[in-house]
Amino acid sequence: MRMHWIVAALTVGVVGEAHAQQATTRDPFEPFNRAMFSFNEVVDRYALEPIAKGYRAITPDEFREGVGNVLHNLRAPVTFANDVLQAEPKRAGATFARFGINTTLGVAGIFDVASTFGLQKHSEDFGQTLGVWGVPSGPYLVLPILGPSTIRDSSGALVDIALNPINYAEFDGADTFRATRTTLSVLNGRAAAIDAIQSMRDTSIDPYVSIRTTYVILRESAIRNGQTNVQDLPEFEEIPPEAGTDPGVQSLSETPPAEPAAPPPVATPAPPTTP
């Protein structure tokens, strides 16, 4: 599954933006998408989640962080190529420098040494590149196993496969290496999302709509390199019509009743004066 987007969608979420986006998201394949969503949920509940819980139980946080760093470092060629295609020379230079520093000083990418030099990590893909140059996202799409996407993003993913030399490089143990990379990517991502996904299942009125809405917002933010404000996006549950269920959230569809006007003061007659 596209765990890096699912984790992001579950851990960040602006109430107004989410509801406005919900109304404009193109989802003509919703019956198919909901069927795929349900299928993915079954696969996750009975296969991915139990394995991920076991993986998290037997591995320390530092190990999983190191695995995440390595996987991100291995994807640097894809990010670099898309930085270049997006005409972002500074970001391309940062990606190139990060790869060199973390591959050497960071011991094959286990440690994110580059961040200590002010080179912050970022990811790019060809779906984002198409969006940068004005290609519309097209309808929302839920892919079997892979999860949320759009027509543009799923097409871009095929280009990303070609952009990553690891996918076709020939060396001893290449097939085993690629299989291990894919397995660890799924396990590490799913383990990171265990609590967030469970919270979503427990609290969301319609998880399908929640994931669809927030995925689209996050992708638009990624295309703009984070310029869209996603720091205040809502939690994943649907905002209930009763604003009182959460003291910090007010339903957008309702305007609170105006406070009743205070009655005008009653004039007190002055006491009579004595002659």
C-alpha positions as CSV (number, residue, x, y, z in Angstrom):
1,M,0.0,0.0,0.0
2,R,1.1,3.6,-0.5
3,M,1.9,3.8,3.2
4,H,3.8,7.2,3.1
5,W,0.6,8.9,1.9
6,I,-1.7,7.0,4.2
7,V,0.4,7.8,7.2
8,A,0.5,11.5,6.2
9,A,-3.2,11.5,5.6
10,L,-3.9,10.0,9.0
11,T,-1.5,12.3,11.0
12,V,-2.2,15.7,9.5
13,G,-5.3,16.9,8.3
14,V,-7.8,22.8,7.7
15,V,-11.5,22.0,8.5
16,G,-12.7,24.5,5.9
17,E,-10.2,23.2,3.3
18,A,-11.2,19.6,3.8
19,H,-14.9,20.2,3.5
20,A,-14.5,22.4,0.5
21,Q,-12.3,19.8,-1.2
22,Q,-14.8,17.1,-0.3
23,A,-17.4,18.8,-2.5
24,T,-15.0,19.1,-5.5
25,T,-13.2,15.8,-5.5
26,R,-13.9,14.0,-8.7
27,D,-14.9,10.4,-7.9
28,P,-16.9,9.0,-10.8
29,F,-15.6,5.5,-10.0
30,E,-16.9,5.6,-6.4
31,P,-18.7,2.2,-6.4
32,F,-15.5,0.5,-7.7
33,N,-13.3,2.6,-5.4
34,R,-15.4,1.6,-2.3
35,A,-15.2,-2.0,-3.3
36,M,-11.5,-1.8,-3.6
37,F,-11.3,0.1,-0.3
38,S,-13.3,-2.7,1.4
39,F,-11.0,-5.3,-0.2
40,N,-7.9,-3.5,1.0
41,E,-9.4,-3.2,4.5
42,V,-9.8,-7.0,4.7
43,V,-6.3,-7.6,3.5
44,D,-5.0,-5.1,6.0
45,R,-7.0,-6.4,9.0
46,Y,-6.2,-10.1,8.4
47,A,-2.7,-9.9,6.9
48,L,-0.8,-6.6,7.0
49,E,-1.8,-5.4,10.4
50,P,-1.0,-8.6,12.3
51,I,2.4,-8.9,10.6
52,A,3.1,-5.2,11.2
53,K,2.2,-5.5,14.9
54,G,4.6,-8.4,15.2
55,Y,7.3,-6.5,13.3
56,R,6.9,-3.5,15.6
57,A,6.9,-5.8,18.7
58,I,10.3,-7.3,17.9
59,T,12.1,-4.3,16.5
60,P,13.2,-1.2,18.5
61,D,12.2,2.3,17.3
62,E,15.8,3.0,16.3
63,F,15.9,0.0,14.0
64,R,12.7,1.1,12.2
65,E,13.9,4.6,11.9
66,G,17.1,3.4,10.3
67,V,15.1,1.2,7.9
68,G,13.0,4.3,6.9
69,N,16.2,6.3,6.4
70,V,17.7,3.6,4.1
71,L,14.5,3.3,2.1
72,H,14.3,7.1,1.6
73,N,17.9,7.2,0.5
74,L,17.3,4.4,-2.0
75,R,14.6,6.5,-3.6
76,A,16.9,9.5,-4.0
77,P,17.3,9.0,-7.8
78,V,13.6,9.2,-8.3
79,T,13.3,12.4,-6.2
80,F,16.4,13.9,-8.0
81,A,15.0,13.2,-11.4
82,N,11.7,14.8,-10.6
83,D,13.4,17.8,-9.0
84,V,15.2,18.3,-12.3
85,L,12.0,17.8,-14.3
86,Q,10.2,20.3,-12.1
87,A,12.9,22.9,-12.8
88,E,13.9,23.0,-9.1
89,P,17.7,23.2,-9.2
90,K,18.1,24.0,-5.5
91,R,16.0,21.1,-4.4
92,A,17.8,18.8,-6.9
93,G,21.1,19.9,-5.5
94,A,19.9,19.2,-2.0
95,T,18.7,15.7,-3.0
96,F,22.1,15.0,-4.7
97,A,24.0,16.2,-1.7
98,R,21.8,14.3,0.8
99,F,22.3,11.1,-1.1
100,G,26.1,11.5,-1.2
101,I,26.4,12.4,2.5
102,N,24.0,9.8,3.8
103,T,25.4,7.0,1.7
104,T,28.9,7.6,3.0
105,L,28.8,9.3,6.4
106,G,25.4,7.9,7.1
107,V,26.5,4.3,6.5
108,A,24.5,3.4,3.4
109,G,21.7,5.8,4.5
110,I,21.0,4.3,7.9
111,F,21.7,7.6,9.6
112,D,20.2,10.9,8.3
113,V,23.5,12.8,8.7
114,A,22.5,15.3,5.9
115,S,19.7,16.8,8.0
116,T,22.3,17.9,10.6
117,F,23.8,20.0,7.8
118,G,20.5,21.7,7.1
119,L,19.6,19.5,4.1
120,Q,16.1,18.5,4.9
121,K,14.5,15.4,3.3
122,H,11.8,15.7,0.8
123,S,10.2,13.3,-1.7
124,E,9.1,13.9,-5.3
125,D,7.4,11.7,-7.8
126,F,6.3,12.0,-11.4
127,G,2.6,12.5,-10.5
128,Q,3.8,15.6,-8.7
129,T,5.8,16.6,-11.7
130,L,2.8,16.4,-13.9
131,G,0.8,18.4,-11.5
132,V,3.5,21.1,-11.4
133,W,3.2,21.5,-15.1
134,G,-0.6,21.8,-15.0
135,V,-1.7,18.2,-15.7
136,P,-5.0,17.8,-13.8
137,S,-5.2,14.9,-11.3
138,G,-8.2,13.2,-13.0
139,P,-10.6,11.1,-11.1
140,Y,-9.8,9.7,-7.7
141,L,-8.9,6.0,-7.8
142,V,-8.4,3.3,-5.2
143,L,-6.0,0.6,-6.3
144,P,-6.0,-3.0,-5.0
145,I,-3.4,-3.3,-2.2
146,L,-1.7,0.0,-3.2
147,G,-4.5,2.2,-1.9
148,P,-5.5,5.8,-2.7
149,S,-4.4,7.4,-6.0
150,T,-5.6,9.4,-9.0
151,I,-5.4,8.7,-12.7
152,R,-2.4,11.1,-12.9
153,D,-0.7,9.7,-9.9
154,S,-1.1,6.1,-10.9
155,S,0.3,6.8,-14.4
156,G,3.2,8.8,-12.8
157,A,4.0,5.8,-10.6
158,L,4.9,3.8,-13.7
159,V,7.4,6.4,-14.8
160,D,8.9,6.4,-11.3
161,I,9.6,2.7,-11.6
162,A,11.6,3.4,-14.8
163,L,13.4,6.4,-13.1
164,N,14.7,4.2,-10.3
165,P,17.9,2.3,-11.5
166,I,17.5,-0.2,-8.6
167,N,14.5,-1.6,-10.4
168,Y,16.4,-2.8,-13.4
169,A,20.1,-2.9,-12.3
170,E,21.8,-6.3,-12.6
171,F,24.0,-7.4,-9.7
172,D,24.5,-10.4,-7.5
173,G,21.4,-10.9,-5.4
174,A,19.5,-8.1,-7.2
175,D,16.1,-9.9,-7.1
176,T,16.5,-10.7,-3.4
177,F,17.5,-7.1,-2.7
178,R,14.5,-5.7,-4.5
179,A,12.1,-8.1,-2.8
180,T,13.6,-7.2,0.6
181,R,13.3,-3.5,-0.1
182,T,9.6,-3.9,-1.0
183,T,8.9,-6.0,2.0
184,L,10.5,-3.7,4.4
185,S,8.8,-0.7,2.8
186,V,5.4,-2.2,3.5
187,L,6.2,-3.4,7.0
188,N,7.9,-0.2,8.1
189,G,5.2,2.0,6.7
190,R,2.3,-0.1,8.1
191,A,4.0,-0.4,11.5
192,A,4.3,3.4,11.7
193,A,0.6,3.7,10.9
194,I,-0.8,1.2,13.4
195,D,-2.1,3.7,16.0
196,A,-3.3,6.3,13.5
197,I,-5.2,3.8,11.4
198,Q,-6.9,2.3,14.5
199,S,-7.9,5.8,15.6
200,M,-9.4,6.5,12.2
201,R,-11.4,3.3,12.3
202,D,-12.7,4.1,15.8
203,T,-13.7,7.7,15.1
204,S,-14.3,8.3,11.4
205,I,-17.9,8.3,10.3
206,D,-16.9,7.3,6.8
207,P,-13.2,6.3,6.5
208,Y,-13.4,6.1,2.7
209,V,-14.4,9.8,2.4
210,S,-11.9,10.8,5.1
211,I,-9.0,9.2,3.3
212,R,-10.1,10.5,-0.1
213,T,-10.5,14.1,1.0
214,T,-7.2,14.3,2.9
215,Y,-5.2,12.4,0.2
216,V,-6.3,14.9,-2.4
217,I,-5.4,17.9,-0.2
218,L,-2.0,16.4,0.7
219,R,-1.2,15.8,-2.9
220,E,-2.0,19.3,-3.9
221,S,0.2,20.5,-1.1
222,A,3.0,18.3,-2.2
223,I,2.8,19.7,-5.8
224,R,3.3,23.2,-4.3
225,N,6.2,21.9,-2.1
226,G,4.2,22.4,1.0
227,Q,3.0,26.0,0.3
228,T,-0.6,24.9,0.9
229,N,-1.2,25.1,4.6
230,V,-1.8,21.6,5.8
231,Q,-0.6,22.1,9.4
232,D,-4.2,22.7,10.6
233,L,-5.9,20.0,8.6
234,P,-8.6,18.2,10.6
235,E,-8.4,15.0,12.3
236,F,-9.7,12.2,10.2
237,E,-13.1,11.8,11.6
238,E,-15.9,13.6,9.7
239,I,-16.9,16.8,11.4
240,P,-20.2,15.9,13.1
241,P,-23.2,18.2,12.7
242,E,-23.3,18.7,16.4
243,A,-20.4,21.1,17.1
244,G,-20.7,20.5,20.8
245,T,-19.2,17.0,20.5
246,D,-15.7,18.5,20.3
247,P,-15.1,21.8,22.1
248,G,-12.4,22.8,19.6
249,V,-14.4,22.1,16.4
250,Q,-17.4,23.8,15.0
251,S,-19.5,22.4,12.2
252,L,-19.0,24.4,9.0
253,S,-22.6,23.8,7.9
254,E,-24.1,25.5,10.9
255,T,-23.8,29.0,12.2
256,P,-24.1,29.3,15.9
257,P,-27.3,31.1,17.0
258,A,-26.8,34.7,17.9
259,E,-26.8,35.5,21.6
260,P,-30.2,36.9,22.6
261,A,-30.1,40.6,22.8
262,A,-30.1,41.9,26.3
263,P,-33.4,43.7,27.2
264,P,-33.0,47.5,27.3
265,P,-32.5,49.0,30.7
266,V,-35.7,50.1,32.5
267,A,-35.5,53.8,33.4
268,T,-36.0,54.3,37.2
269,P,-38.2,57.4,37.9
270,A,-36.5,60.0,39.9
271,P,-37.8,60.5,43.5
272,P,-40.1,63.5,44.0
273,T,-38.4,66.6,45.4
274,T,-39.8,68.1,48.6
275,P,-40.9,71.7,48.4
